[in-house]
């Protein structure tokens, strides 16, 4: 339940903050079915917000040359951790 809520929060934060000029964008599982996977990236932070995690994932995805990413794992507590699959 907690993981589902975190993923939903990250997704909502992504939708609300997405800018038209962003080079890397978050996709849904359905959208990812037509894309080619190119690996995963993870981020962990202490005391950050879901928005910070999305920005970190997008930055890592851009650095790896991905055009999009999908969050496949997210957890919270004293620290946040998220993993995203990258797509070409």
PDB file of N, CA, C and O in Angstrom:
ATOM      1  N   UNK A   1       0.834  -1.193   0.000  1.00  0.00           N
ATOM      2  CA  UNK A   1       0.000   0.000   0.000  1.00  0.00           C
ATOM      3  C   UNK A   1       0.867   1.240   0.000  1.00  0.00           C
ATOM      4  O   UNK A   1       0.627   2.170  -0.770  1.00  0.00           O
ATOM      5  N   UNK A   2       1.895   1.261   0.876  1.00  0.00           N
ATOM      6  CA  UNK A   2       2.764   2.420   0.975  1.00  0.00           C
ATOM      7  C   UNK A   2       3.525   2.642  -0.332  1.00  0.00           C
ATOM      8  O   UNK A   2       3.668   3.777  -0.786  1.00  0.00           O
ATOM      9  N   UNK A   3       4.009   1.561  -0.933  1.00  0.00           N
ATOM     10  CA  UNK A   3       4.749   1.655  -2.192  1.00  0.00           C
ATOM     11  C   UNK A   3       3.843   2.194  -3.294  1.00  0.00           C
ATOM     12  O   UNK A   3       4.272   3.035  -4.084  1.00  0.00           O
ATOM     13  N   UNK A   4       2.612   1.729  -3.359  1.00  0.00           N
ATOM     14  CA  UNK A   4       1.670   2.196  -4.366  1.00  0.00           C
ATOM     15  C   UNK A   4       1.404   3.683  -4.204  1.00  0.00           C
ATOM     16  O   UNK A   4       1.340   4.414  -5.193  1.00  0.00           O
ATOM     17  N   UNK A   5       1.251   4.133  -2.976  1.00  0.00           N
ATOM     18  CA  UNK A   5       1.006   5.547  -2.715  1.00  0.00           C
ATOM     19  C   UNK A   5       2.203   6.383  -3.140  1.00  0.00           C
ATOM     20  O   UNK A   5       2.029   7.465  -3.702  1.00  0.00           O
ATOM     21  N   UNK A   6       3.401   5.907  -2.883  1.00  0.00           N
ATOM     22  CA  UNK A   6       4.612   6.641  -3.256  1.00  0.00           C
ATOM     23  C   UNK A   6       4.723   6.734  -4.773  1.00  0.00           C
ATOM     24  O   UNK A   6       5.021   7.801  -5.310  1.00  0.00           O
ATOM     25  N   UNK A   7       4.487   5.634  -5.458  1.00  0.00           N
ATOM     26  CA  UNK A   7       4.565   5.645  -6.918  1.00  0.00           C
ATOM     27  C   UNK A   7       3.512   6.589  -7.493  1.00  0.00           C
ATOM     28  O   UNK A   7       3.789   7.329  -8.437  1.00  0.00           O
ATOM     29  N   UNK A   8       2.318   6.563  -6.932  1.00  0.00           N
ATOM     30  CA  UNK A   8       1.269   7.470  -7.391  1.00  0.00           C
ATOM     31  C   UNK A   8       1.660   8.924  -7.146  1.00  0.00           C
ATOM     32  O   UNK A   8       1.419   9.783  -7.994  1.00  0.00           O
ATOM     33  N   UNK A   9       2.261   9.201  -5.994  1.00  0.00           N
ATOM     34  CA  UNK A   9       2.702  10.558  -5.677  1.00  0.00           C
ATOM     35  C   UNK A   9       3.781  11.015  -6.640  1.00  0.00           C
ATOM     36  O   UNK A   9       3.749  12.146  -7.126  1.00  0.00           O
ATOM     37  N   UNK A  10       4.734  10.140  -6.916  1.00  0.00           N
ATOM     38  CA  UNK A  10       5.802  10.482  -7.863  1.00  0.00           C
ATOM     39  C   UNK A  10       5.239  10.735  -9.256  1.00  0.00           C
ATOM     40  O   UNK A  10       5.659  11.664  -9.947  1.00  0.00           O
ATOM     41  N   UNK A  11       4.301   9.914  -9.655  1.00  0.00           N
ATOM     42  CA  UNK A  11       3.683  10.098 -10.967  1.00  0.00           C
ATOM     43  C   UNK A  11       2.914  11.401 -11.055  1.00  0.00           C
ATOM     44  O   UNK A  11       3.013  12.115 -12.053  1.00  0.00           O
ATOM     45  N   UNK A  12       2.154  11.718 -10.026  1.00  0.00           N
ATOM     46  CA  UNK A  12       1.391  12.961 -10.009  1.00  0.00           C
ATOM     47  C   UNK A  12       2.323  14.164 -10.003  1.00  0.00           C
ATOM     48  O   UNK A  12       2.087  15.141 -10.714  1.00  0.00           O
ATOM     49  N   UNK A  13       3.374  14.096  -9.206  1.00  0.00           N
ATOM     50  CA  UNK A  13       4.339  15.200  -9.168  1.00  0.00           C
ATOM     51  C   UNK A  13       4.980  15.392 -10.534  1.00  0.00           C
ATOM     52  O   UNK A  13       5.234  16.521 -10.953  1.00  0.00           O
ATOM     53  N   UNK A  14       5.236  14.316 -11.212  1.00  0.00           N
ATOM     54  CA  UNK A  14       5.831  14.380 -12.541  1.00  0.00           C
ATOM     55  C   UNK A  14       4.891  15.068 -13.522  1.00  0.00           C
ATOM     56  O   UNK A  14       5.310  15.938 -14.286  1.00  0.00           O
ATOM     57  N   UNK A  15       3.637  14.682 -13.501  1.00  0.00           N
ATOM     58  CA  UNK A  15       2.658  15.267 -14.411  1.00  0.00           C
ATOM     59  C   UNK A  15       2.489  16.761 -14.137  1.00  0.00           C
ATOM     60  O   UNK A  15       2.410  17.558 -15.071  1.00  0.00           O
ATOM     61  N   UNK A  16       2.434  17.137 -12.877  1.00  0.00           N
ATOM     62  CA  UNK A  16       2.216  18.532 -12.529  1.00  0.00           C
ATOM     63  C   UNK A  16       3.404  19.419 -12.857  1.00  0.00           C
ATOM     64  O   UNK A  16       3.230  20.611 -13.111  1.00  0.00           O
ATOM     65  N   UNK A  17       4.604  18.864 -12.857  1.00  0.00           N
ATOM     66  CA  UNK A  17       5.783  19.698 -13.050  1.00  0.00           C
ATOM     67  C   UNK A  17       6.416  19.544 -14.422  1.00  0.00           C
ATOM     68  O   UNK A  17       7.409  20.210 -14.717  1.00  0.00           O
ATOM     69  N   UNK A  18       5.872  18.692 -15.257  1.00  0.00           N
ATOM     70  CA  UNK A  18       6.482  18.427 -16.554  1.00  0.00           C
ATOM     71  C   UNK A  18       6.484  19.699 -17.391  1.00  0.00           C
ATOM     72  O   UNK A  18       5.458  20.361 -17.550  1.00  0.00           O
ATOM     73  N   UNK A  19       7.649  20.022 -17.918  1.00  0.00           N
ATOM     74  CA  UNK A  19       7.734  21.211 -18.771  1.00  0.00           C
ATOM     75  C   UNK A  19       7.851  20.787 -20.220  1.00  0.00           C
ATOM     76  O   UNK A  19       8.346  19.699 -20.514  1.00  0.00           O
ATOM     77  N   UNK A  20       7.399  21.637 -21.124  1.00  0.00           N
ATOM     78  CA  UNK A  20       7.380  21.310 -22.542  1.00  0.00           C
ATOM     79  C   UNK A  20       8.782  21.122 -23.106  1.00  0.00           C
ATOM     80  O   UNK A  20       8.955  20.399 -24.088  1.00  0.00           O
ATOM     81  N   UNK A  21       9.772  21.748 -22.516  1.00  0.00           N
ATOM     82  CA  UNK A  21      11.121  21.668 -23.045  1.00  0.00           C
ATOM     83  C   UNK A  21      11.955  20.542 -22.476  1.00  0.00           C
ATOM     84  O   UNK A  21      13.137  20.445 -22.807  1.00  0.00           O
ATOM     85  N   UNK A  22      11.408  19.700 -21.649  1.00  0.00           N
ATOM     86  CA  UNK A  22      12.183  18.630 -21.023  1.00  0.00           C
ATOM     87  C   UNK A  22      12.596  17.601 -22.065  1.00  0.00           C
ATOM     88  O   UNK A  22      11.786  17.175 -22.888  1.00  0.00           O
ATOM     89  N   UNK A  23      13.862  17.208 -22.021  1.00  0.00           N
ATOM     90  CA  UNK A  23      14.377  16.245 -22.986  1.00  0.00           C
ATOM     91  C   UNK A  23      14.018  14.823 -22.590  1.00  0.00           C
ATOM     92  O   UNK A  23      13.793  13.984 -23.462  1.00  0.00           O
ATOM     93  N   UNK A  24      13.960  14.534 -21.312  1.00  0.00           N
ATOM     94  CA  UNK A  24      13.638  13.206 -20.811  1.00  0.00           C
ATOM     95  C   UNK A  24      12.291  13.274 -20.119  1.00  0.00           C
ATOM     96  O   UNK A  24      12.054  14.171 -19.311  1.00  0.00           O
ATOM     97  N   UNK A  25      11.407  12.338 -20.425  1.00  0.00           N
ATOM     98  CA  UNK A  25      10.093  12.375 -19.785  1.00  0.00           C
ATOM     99  C   UNK A  25       9.731  11.015 -19.207  1.00  0.00           C
ATOM    100  O   UNK A  25      10.240   9.980 -19.638  1.00  0.00           O
ATOM    101  N   UNK A  26       8.857  11.041 -18.238  1.00  0.00           N
ATOM    102  CA  UNK A  26       8.390   9.829 -17.570  1.00  0.00           C
ATOM    103  C   UNK A  26       7.259   9.225 -18.393  1.00  0.00           C
ATOM    104  O   UNK A  26       6.409   9.944 -18.919  1.00  0.00           O
ATOM    105  N   UNK A  27       7.256   7.894 -18.499  1.00  0.00           N
ATOM    106  CA  UNK A  27       6.214   7.197 -19.248  1.00  0.00           C
ATOM    107  C   UNK A  27       5.524   6.185 -18.341  1.00  0.00           C
ATOM    108  O   UNK A  27       6.063   5.785 -17.309  1.00  0.00           O
ATOM    109  N   UNK A  28       4.331   5.782 -18.743  1.00  0.00           N
ATOM    110  CA  UNK A  28       3.588   4.751 -18.009  1.00  0.00           C
ATOM    111  C   UNK A  28       4.054   3.375 -18.466  1.00  0.00           C
ATOM    112  O   UNK A  28       4.790   3.254 -19.445  1.00  0.00           O
ATOM    113  N   UNK A  29       3.625   2.348 -17.759  1.00  0.00           N
ATOM    114  CA  UNK A  29       3.964   0.974 -18.131  1.00  0.00           C
ATOM    115  C   UNK A  29       3.412   0.653 -19.520  1.00  0.00           C
ATOM    116  O   UNK A  29       4.066  -0.029 -20.309  1.00  0.00           O
ATOM    117  N   UNK A  30       2.228   1.137 -19.811  1.00  0.00           N
ATOM    118  CA  UNK A  30       1.615   0.900 -21.123  1.00  0.00           C
ATOM    119  C   UNK A  30       2.427   1.561 -22.235  1.00  0.00           C
ATOM    120  O   UNK A  30       2.664   0.950 -23.277  1.00  0.00           O
ATOM    121  N   UNK A  31       2.849   2.799 -22.021  1.00  0.00           N
ATOM    122  CA  UNK A  31       3.655   3.502 -23.014  1.00  0.00           C
ATOM    123  C   UNK A  31       5.009   2.833 -23.204  1.00  0.00           C
ATOM    124  O   UNK A  31       5.543   2.817 -24.313  1.00  0.00           O
ATOM    125  N   UNK A  32       5.565   2.284 -22.141  1.00  0.00           N
ATOM    126  CA  UNK A  32       6.889   1.666 -22.192  1.00  0.00           C
ATOM    127  C   UNK A  32       6.907   0.377 -23.011  1.00  0.00           C
ATOM    128  O   UNK A  32       7.977  -0.051 -23.443  1.00  0.00           O
ATOM    129  N   UNK A  33       5.766  -0.246 -23.232  1.00  0.00           N
ATOM    130  CA  UNK A  33       5.717  -1.494 -23.988  1.00  0.00           C
ATOM    131  C   UNK A  33       6.261  -1.338 -25.398  1.00  0.00           C
ATOM    132  O   UNK A  33       6.765  -2.306 -25.968  1.00  0.00           O
ATOM    133  N   UNK A  34       6.173  -0.156 -25.970  1.00  0.00           N
ATOM    134  CA  UNK A  34       6.628   0.087 -27.336  1.00  0.00           C
ATOM    135  C   UNK A  34       8.031   0.683 -27.392  1.00  0.00           C
ATOM    136  O   UNK A  34       8.487   1.086 -28.461  1.00  0.00           O
ATOM    137  N   UNK A  35       8.715   0.743 -26.260  1.00  0.00           N
ATOM    138  CA  UNK A  35      10.047   1.354 -26.209  1.00  0.00           C
ATOM    139  C   UNK A  35      11.108   0.303 -25.926  1.00  0.00           C
ATOM    140  O   UNK A  35      10.814  -0.763 -25.385  1.00  0.00           O
ATOM    141  N   UNK A  36      12.339   0.613 -26.296  1.00  0.00           N
ATOM    142  CA  UNK A  36      13.459  -0.305 -26.067  1.00  0.00           C
ATOM    143  C   UNK A  36      14.161   0.053 -24.765  1.00  0.00           C
ATOM    144  O   UNK A  36      14.623   1.180 -24.588  1.00  0.00           O
ATOM    145  N   UNK A  37      14.238  -0.917 -23.852  1.00  0.00           N
ATOM    146  CA  UNK A  37      14.887  -0.699 -22.556  1.00  0.00           C
ATOM    147  C   UNK A  37      16.389  -0.574 -22.742  1.00  0.00           C
ATOM    148  O   UNK A  37      16.977  -1.222 -23.608  1.00  0.00           O
ATOM    149  N   UNK A  38      17.004   0.269 -21.916  1.00  0.00           N
ATOM    150  CA  UNK A  38      18.456   0.422 -21.964  1.00  0.00           C
ATOM    151  C   UNK A  38      19.080   0.384 -20.573  1.00  0.00           C
ATOM    152  O   UNK A  38      20.175   0.910 -20.374  1.00  0.00           O
ATOM    153  N   UNK A  39      18.399  -0.233 -19.611  1.00  0.00           N
ATOM    154  CA  UNK A  39      18.947  -0.388 -18.269  1.00  0.00           C
ATOM    155  C   UNK A  39      18.149   0.359 -17.222  1.00  0.00           C
ATOM    156  O   UNK A  39      17.039   0.826 -17.478  1.00  0.00           O
ATOM    157  N   UNK A  40      18.741   0.466 -16.022  1.00  0.00           N
ATOM    158  CA  UNK A  40      18.078   1.141 -14.905  1.00  0.00           C
ATOM    159  C   UNK A  40      19.027   2.109 -14.220  1.00  0.00           C
ATOM    160  O   UNK A  40      20.246   2.015 -14.359  1.00  0.00           O
ATOM    161  N   UNK A  41      18.447   3.037 -13.480  1.00  0.00           N
ATOM    162  CA  UNK A  41      19.190   3.943 -12.607  1.00  0.00           C
ATOM    163  C   UNK A  41      18.442   4.009 -11.282  1.00  0.00           C
ATOM    164  O   UNK A  41      17.229   3.805 -11.230  1.00  0.00           O
ATOM    165  N   UNK A  42      19.176   4.296 -10.216  1.00  0.00           N
ATOM    166  CA  UNK A  42      18.578   4.436  -8.890  1.00  0.00           C
ATOM    167  C   UNK A  42      19.069   5.703  -8.232  1.00  0.00           C
ATOM    168  O   UNK A  42      20.177   6.164  -8.503  1.00  0.00           O
ATOM    169  N   UNK A  43      18.244   6.266  -7.368  1.00  0.00           N
ATOM    170  CA  UNK A  43      18.625   7.426  -6.570  1.00  0.00           C
ATOM    171  C   UNK A  43      18.157   7.212  -5.141  1.00  0.00           C
ATOM    172  O   UNK A  43      17.120   6.594  -4.904  1.00  0.00           O
ATOM    173  N   UNK A  44      18.918   7.721  -4.204  1.00  0.00           N
ATOM    174  CA  UNK A  44      18.568   7.659  -2.782  1.00  0.00           C
ATOM    175  C   UNK A  44      18.936   8.991  -2.151  1.00  0.00           C
ATOM    176  O   UNK A  44      19.986   9.553  -2.462  1.00  0.00           O
ATOM    177  N   UNK A  45      18.091   9.499  -1.276  1.00  0.00           N
ATOM    178  CA  UNK A  45      18.346  10.763  -0.604  1.00  0.00           C
ATOM    179  C   UNK A  45      17.741  10.738   0.783  1.00  0.00           C
ATOM    180  O   UNK A  45      16.790  10.005   1.057  1.00  0.00           O
ATOM    181  N   UNK A  46      18.309  11.547   1.645  1.00  0.00           N
ATOM    182  CA  UNK A  46      17.791  11.713   2.996  1.00  0.00           C
ATOM    183  C   UNK A  46      16.953  12.982   3.018  1.00  0.00           C
ATOM    184  O   UNK A  46      17.412  14.043   2.595  1.00  0.00           O
ATOM    185  N   UNK A  47      15.730  12.874   3.510  1.00  0.00           N
ATOM    186  CA  UNK A  47      14.882  14.038   3.734  1.00  0.00           C
ATOM    187  C   UNK A  47      14.498  14.814   2.494  1.00  0.00           C
ATOM    188  O   UNK A  47      14.333  16.032   2.564  1.00  0.00           O
ATOM    189  N   UNK A  48      14.352  14.150   1.361  1.00  0.00           N
ATOM    190  CA  UNK A  48      13.959  14.857   0.146  1.00  0.00           C
ATOM    191  C   UNK A  48      12.478  14.640  -0.135  1.00  0.00           C
ATOM    192  O   UNK A  48      11.833  13.797   0.487  1.00  0.00           O
ATOM    193  N   UNK A  49      11.960  15.396  -1.064  1.00  0.00           N
ATOM    194  CA  UNK A  49      10.558  15.292  -1.457  1.00  0.00           C
ATOM    195  C   UNK A  49      10.443  14.435  -2.721  1.00  0.00           C
ATOM    196  O   UNK A  49      11.433  14.255  -3.430  1.00  0.00           O
ATOM    197  N   UNK A  50       9.260  13.909  -3.010  1.00  0.00           N
ATOM    198  CA  UNK A  50       9.075  13.127  -4.238  1.00  0.00           C
ATOM    199  C   UNK A  50       9.502  13.891  -5.494  1.00  0.00           C
ATOM    200  O   UNK A  50      10.040  13.296  -6.428  1.00  0.00           O
ATOM    201  N   UNK A  51       9.269  15.182  -5.518  1.00  0.00           N
ATOM    202  CA  UNK A  51       9.665  15.995  -6.673  1.00  0.00           C
ATOM    203  C   UNK A  51      11.175  15.960  -6.870  1.00  0.00           C
ATOM    204  O   UNK A  51      11.651  15.906  -8.004  1.00  0.00           O
ATOM    205  N   UNK A  52      11.929  15.990  -5.778  1.00  0.00           N
ATOM    206  CA  UNK A  52      13.386  15.923  -5.870  1.00  0.00           C
ATOM    207  C   UNK A  52      13.827  14.599  -6.471  1.00  0.00           C
ATOM    208  O   UNK A  52      14.770  14.558  -7.261  1.00  0.00           O
ATOM    209  N   UNK A  53      13.160  13.528  -6.107  1.00  0.00           N
ATOM    210  CA  UNK A  53      13.511  12.217  -6.628  1.00  0.00           C
ATOM    211  C   UNK A  53      13.253  12.161  -8.132  1.00  0.00           C
ATOM    212  O   UNK A  53      14.076  11.626  -8.875  1.00  0.00           O
ATOM    213  N   UNK A  54      12.144  12.694  -8.583  1.00  0.00           N
ATOM    214  CA  UNK A  54      11.823  12.703 -10.011  1.00  0.00           C
ATOM    215  C   UNK A  54      12.868  13.487 -10.785  1.00  0.00           C
ATOM    216  O   UNK A  54      13.297  13.066 -11.859  1.00  0.00           O
ATOM    217  N   UNK A  55      13.279  14.625 -10.242  1.00  0.00           N
ATOM    218  CA  UNK A  55      14.294  15.447 -10.908  1.00  0.00           C
ATOM    219  C   UNK A  55      15.630  14.716 -10.982  1.00  0.00           C
ATOM    220  O   UNK A  55      16.324  14.787 -11.997  1.00  0.00           O
ATOM    221  N   UNK A  56      15.987  14.020  -9.921  1.00  0.00           N
ATOM    222  CA  UNK A  56      17.237  13.256  -9.912  1.00  0.00           C
ATOM    223  C   UNK A  56      17.187  12.113 -10.923  1.00  0.00           C
ATOM    224  O   UNK A  56      18.161  11.867 -11.635  1.00  0.00           O
ATOM    225  N   UNK A  57      16.050  11.415 -10.987  1.00  0.00           N
ATOM    226  CA  UNK A  57      15.917  10.338 -11.964  1.00  0.00           C
ATOM    227  C   UNK A  57      15.993  10.874 -13.387  1.00  0.00           C
ATOM    228  O   UNK A  57      16.654  10.278 -14.237  1.00  0.00           O
ATOM    229  N   UNK A  58      15.331  11.982 -13.653  1.00  0.00           N
ATOM    230  CA  UNK A  58      15.367  12.577 -14.990  1.00  0.00           C
ATOM    231  C   UNK A  58      16.788  13.002 -15.363  1.00  0.00           C
ATOM    232  O   UNK A  58      17.209  12.817 -16.505  1.00  0.00           O
ATOM    233  N   UNK A  59      17.526  13.567 -14.410  1.00  0.00           N
ATOM    234  CA  UNK A  59      18.900  13.993 -14.672  1.00  0.00           C
ATOM    235  C   UNK A  59      19.796  12.785 -14.982  1.00  0.00           C
ATOM    236  O   UNK A  59      20.610  12.832 -15.905  1.00  0.00           O
ATOM    237  N   UNK A  60      19.643  11.716 -14.216  1.00  0.00           N
ATOM    238  CA  UNK A  60      20.439  10.510 -14.468  1.00  0.00           C
ATOM    239  C   UNK A  60      20.058   9.886 -15.804  1.00  0.00           C
ATOM    240  O   UNK A  60      20.927   9.407 -16.533  1.00  0.00           O
ATOM    241  N   UNK A  61      18.783   9.887 -16.131  1.00  0.00           N
ATOM    242  CA  UNK A  61      18.328   9.333 -17.408  1.00  0.00           C
ATOM    243  C   UNK A  61      18.916  10.130 -18.571  1.00  0.00           C
ATOM    244  O   UNK A  61      19.367   9.550 -19.559  1.00  0.00           O
ATOM    245  N   UNK A  62      18.910  11.447 -18.454  1.00  0.00           N
ATOM    246  CA  UNK A  62      19.481  12.301 -19.502  1.00  0.00           C
ATOM    247  C   UNK A  62      20.976  12.044 -19.656  1.00  0.00           C
ATOM    248  O   UNK A  62      21.489  11.989 -20.774  1.00  0.00           O
ATOM    249  N   UNK A  63      21.666  11.889 -18.545  1.00  0.00           N
ATOM    250  CA  UNK A  63      23.112  11.630 -18.568  1.00  0.00           C
ATOM    251  C   UNK A  63      23.424  10.316 -19.291  1.00  0.00           C
ATOM    252  O   UNK A  63      24.449  10.200 -19.963  1.00  0.00           O
ATOM    253  N   UNK A  64      22.533   9.330 -19.150  1.00  0.00           N
ATOM    254  CA  UNK A  64      22.710   8.025 -19.795  1.00  0.00           C
ATOM    255  C   UNK A  64      22.251   8.029 -21.260  1.00  0.00           C
ATOM    256  O   UNK A  64      22.427   7.039 -21.970  1.00  0.00           O
ATOM    257  N   UNK A  65      21.665   9.140 -21.706  1.00  0.00           N
ATOM    258  CA  UNK A  65      21.215   9.244 -23.091  1.00  0.00           C
ATOM    259  C   UNK A  65      19.819   8.704 -23.346  1.00  0.00           C
ATOM    260  O   UNK A  65      19.462   8.446 -24.495  1.00  0.00           O
ATOM    261  N   UNK A  66      19.027   8.529 -22.307  1.00  0.00           N
ATOM    262  CA  UNK A  66      17.661   8.017 -22.448  1.00  0.00           C
ATOM    263  C   UNK A  66      16.720   9.129 -22.903  1.00  0.00           C
ATOM    264  O   UNK A  66      16.946  10.308 -22.628  1.00  0.00           O
ATOM    265  N   UNK A  67      15.663   8.729 -23.602  1.00  0.00           N
ATOM    266  CA  UNK A  67      14.651   9.709 -23.996  1.00  0.00           C
ATOM    267  C   UNK A  67      13.482   9.699 -23.015  1.00  0.00           C
ATOM    268  O   UNK A  67      12.719  10.663 -22.938  1.00  0.00           O
ATOM    269  N   UNK A  68      13.344   8.594 -22.259  1.00  0.00           N
ATOM    270  CA  UNK A  68      12.265   8.487 -21.280  1.00  0.00           C
ATOM    271  C   UNK A  68      12.641   7.478 -20.205  1.00  0.00           C
ATOM    272  O   UNK A  68      13.605   6.725 -20.341  1.00  0.00           O
ATOM    273  N   UNK A  69      11.849   7.483 -19.125  1.00  0.00           N
ATOM    274  CA  UNK A  69      12.070   6.547 -18.024  1.00  0.00           C
ATOM    275  C   UNK A  69      10.736   6.209 -17.376  1.00  0.00           C
ATOM    276  O   UNK A  69       9.752   6.935 -17.516  1.00  0.00           O
ATOM    277  N   UNK A  70      10.729   5.072 -16.654  1.00  0.00           N
ATOM    278  CA  UNK A  70       9.533   4.637 -15.930  1.00  0.00           C
ATOM    279  C   UNK A  70       9.959   4.212 -14.533  1.00  0.00           C
ATOM    280  O   UNK A  70      10.854   3.381 -14.383  1.00  0.00           O
ATOM    281  N   UNK A  71       9.326   4.773 -13.514  1.00  0.00           N
ATOM    282  CA  UNK A  71       9.653   4.421 -12.134  1.00  0.00           C
ATOM    283  C   UNK A  71       9.134   3.008 -11.870  1.00  0.00           C
ATOM    284  O   UNK A  71       7.945   2.729 -12.025  1.00  0.00           O
ATOM    285  N   UNK A  72      10.054   2.122 -11.466  1.00  0.00           N
ATOM    286  CA  UNK A  72       9.678   0.732 -11.220  1.00  0.00           C
ATOM    287  C   UNK A  72       9.728   0.374  -9.741  1.00  0.00           C
ATOM    288  O   UNK A  72       9.235  -0.680  -9.339  1.00  0.00           O
ATOM    289  N   UNK A  73      10.322   1.248  -8.929  1.00  0.00           N
ATOM    290  CA  UNK A  73      10.383   1.009  -7.489  1.00  0.00           C
ATOM    291  C   UNK A  73      10.523   2.354  -6.780  1.00  0.00           C
ATOM    292  O   UNK A  73      11.251   3.232  -7.242  1.00  0.00           O
ATOM    293  N   UNK A  74       9.833   2.508  -5.671  1.00  0.00           N
ATOM    294  CA  UNK A  74       9.964   3.709  -4.850  1.00  0.00           C
ATOM    295  C   UNK A  74       9.624   3.351  -3.411  1.00  0.00           C
ATOM    296  O   UNK A  74       8.639   2.658  -3.158  1.00  0.00           O
ATOM    297  N   UNK A  75      10.432   3.821  -2.472  1.00  0.00           N
ATOM    298  CA  UNK A  75      10.137   3.614  -1.051  1.00  0.00           C
ATOM    299  C   UNK A  75      10.554   4.843  -0.266  1.00  0.00           C
ATOM    300  O   UNK A  75      11.390   5.639  -0.692  1.00  0.00           O
ATOM    301  N   UNK A  76       9.934   4.962   0.900  1.00  0.00           N
ATOM    302  CA  UNK A  76      10.251   6.109   1.747  1.00  0.00           C
ATOM    303  C   UNK A  76      10.387   5.646   3.188  1.00  0.00           C
ATOM    304  O   UNK A  76      10.117   4.494   3.525  1.00  0.00           O
ATOM    305  N   UNK A  77      10.795   6.542   3.989  1.00  0.00           N
ATOM    306  CA  UNK A  77      11.024   6.343   5.410  1.00  0.00           C
ATOM    307  C   UNK A  77      11.910   7.510   5.817  1.00  0.00           C
ATOM    308  O   UNK A  77      11.600   8.662   5.514  1.00  0.00           O
ATOM    309  N   UNK A  78      13.011   7.218   6.503  1.00  0.00           N
ATOM    310  CA  UNK A  78      13.972   8.270   6.813  1.00  0.00           C
ATOM    311  C   UNK A  78      14.699   8.729   5.551  1.00  0.00           C
ATOM    312  O   UNK A  78      15.180   9.860   5.474  1.00  0.00           O
ATOM    313  N   UNK A  79      14.771   7.835   4.561  1.00  0.00           N
ATOM    314  CA  UNK A  79      15.379   8.170   3.270  1.00  0.00           C
ATOM    315  C   UNK A  79      14.428   7.774   2.153  1.00  0.00           C
ATOM    316  O   UNK A  79      13.577   6.901   2.327  1.00  0.00           O
ATOM    317  N   UNK A  80      14.578   8.418   1.014  1.00  0.00           N
ATOM    318  CA  UNK A  80      13.821   8.064  -0.179  1.00  0.00           C
ATOM    319  C   UNK A  80      14.718   7.227  -1.069  1.00  0.00           C
ATOM    320  O   UNK A  80      15.929   7.443  -1.115  1.00  0.00           O
ATOM    321  N   UNK A  81      14.132   6.277  -1.772  1.00  0.00           N
ATOM    322  CA  UNK A  81      14.866   5.498  -2.775  1.00  0.00           C
ATOM    323  C   UNK A  81      13.925   5.247  -3.943  1.00  0.00           C
ATOM    324  O   UNK A  81      12.759   4.906  -3.744  1.00  0.00           O
ATOM    325  N   UNK A  82      14.424   5.414  -5.149  1.00  0.00           N
ATOM    326  CA  UNK A  82      13.632   5.130  -6.334  1.00  0.00           C
ATOM    327  C   UNK A  82      14.521   4.531  -7.415  1.00  0.00           C
ATOM    328  O   UNK A  82      15.690   4.892  -7.550  1.00  0.00           O
ATOM    329  N   UNK A  83      13.948   3.613  -8.178  1.00  0.00           N
ATOM    330  CA  UNK A  83      14.639   3.002  -9.309  1.00  0.00           C
ATOM    331  C   UNK A  83      13.767   3.200 -10.542  1.00  0.00           C
ATOM    332  O   UNK A  83      12.546   3.062 -10.483  1.00  0.00           O
ATOM    333  N   UNK A  84      14.411   3.526 -11.655  1.00  0.00           N
ATOM    334  CA  UNK A  84      13.685   3.736 -12.901  1.00  0.00           C
ATOM    335  C   UNK A  84      14.322   2.950 -14.025  1.00  0.00           C
ATOM    336  O   UNK A  84      15.544   2.825 -14.101  1.00  0.00           O
ATOM    337  N   UNK A  85      13.486   2.423 -14.894  1.00  0.00           N
ATOM    338  CA  UNK A  85      13.976   1.774 -16.096  1.00  0.00           C
ATOM    339  C   UNK A  85      14.083   2.839 -17.185  1.00  0.00           C
ATOM    340  O   UNK A  85      13.189   3.671 -17.341  1.00  0.00           O
ATOM    341  N   UNK A  86      15.175   2.806 -17.929  1.00  0.00           N
ATOM    342  CA  UNK A  86      15.437   3.794 -18.973  1.00  0.00           C
ATOM    343  C   UNK A  86      15.062   3.235 -20.340  1.00  0.00           C
ATOM    344  O   UNK A  86      15.160   2.031 -20.576  1.00  0.00           O
ATOM    345  N   UNK A  87      14.631   4.119 -21.238  1.00  0.00           N
ATOM    346  CA  UNK A  87      14.240   3.728 -22.594  1.00  0.00           C
ATOM    347  C   UNK A  87      14.855   4.668 -23.610  1.00  0.00           C
ATOM    348  O   UNK A  87      15.072   5.852 -23.351  1.00  0.00           O
ATOM    349  N   UNK A  88      15.133   4.088 -24.801  1.00  0.00           N
ATOM    350  CA  UNK A  88      15.660   4.877 -25.927  1.00  0.00           C
ATOM    351  C   UNK A  88      14.550   5.654 -26.558  1.00  0.00           C
ATOM    352  O   UNK A  88      14.779   6.384 -27.523  1.00  0.00           O
TER     353      UNK A  88
END
